[in-house]
Amino acid sequence: MRKTLVITGGSRGIGRAAAVMGAAQGYNAVVNYIGNEAAALETVAAVEAAGGEAIAVQGDVAVEADVIGLFDAAQARFGGIDAVVVNAGIVGEKSTLADMPLERLTRMLDINTLGALLTAREAARRMPPSRGGKGGAMVIVSSVAAKLGSPGEYVDYATSKGALDTLTVGLAKELALESVRVNGVRPGIIETDIHASGGQPDRAARIGPQTPMGRAGTAEEVAAAILWLLSDAASYTNGALIDVSGAR
Ligand code: NAP
């Protein structure tokens, strides 16, 4: 019997890698995206090629009704939900805090932090057996920026991710007796589109060689940690934050 994995921001990058790797490990995927339908459908096709079933669900994680709709769609298509990856996130352009307008700060916190809270809340409402669920596991995708602070680049982003580490620790304790484990991963410099979206398409190639391992990481290297945390092999790992950052 295949399990069901819900991934916010599953259309590209780390989310896509987790969906495809999950398919090879027995999950069907619910692939959330915000605007890039073609990429979401590519992920669906890749999941199917890996032996799973998948649906793409458009929705903005910062919009409560969209997050509820995502989980409703998952349950309508696959029944219960076994695993959730709270992954959707954005960066802004390189800037000091002093120069960031209110609109940027609001968007950053709405998508990265409120979006994660809404997604995790919806999972917490549906996964515990006491609420009619099957139990399971959640992984919250933070960033090593949460501990580095990203000075001169994007302190707003780092702040939005620091809150996710707190969410992971707190929610893991809330759900510890509810058969739902909650863990976090903190990626370092990973080769995805996110750097171009922040106006630095060469960021991984430029900064990767300056990190302790001398290279950027891949989305698959992060997905491997996510899938392990979701698996029964991690049955006593709860409230943990795993850096997947090449020692950065
Ligand atoms: P990416 O390649 O830019 O992909 C971002 C994904 O999030 C896309 O699927 C995008 O959908 C989706 N998305 C963006 N805003 C959304 C919203 N409001 N609602 C729903 N979905 C939304 O990013 P990535 O590098 O894989 O990053 C994934 C996560 O890892 C993020 O939380 C990021 O902060 C974190 N992270 C990444 C790195 C890195 O170096 N790459 C390092 C540390 C942490 P569309 O395709 O529809 O646009």
Residues whose N, C-alpha, C, O or C-beta is under 5 A from the ligand:
A	BS01	NAP	G9 G10 S11 R12 G13 I14 G15 N32 Y33 I34 G35 N36 A39 G59 D60 V61 A62 N87 A88 G89 I90 I111 V141 S142 S143 P187 G188 I189 I190 T192 D193 I194
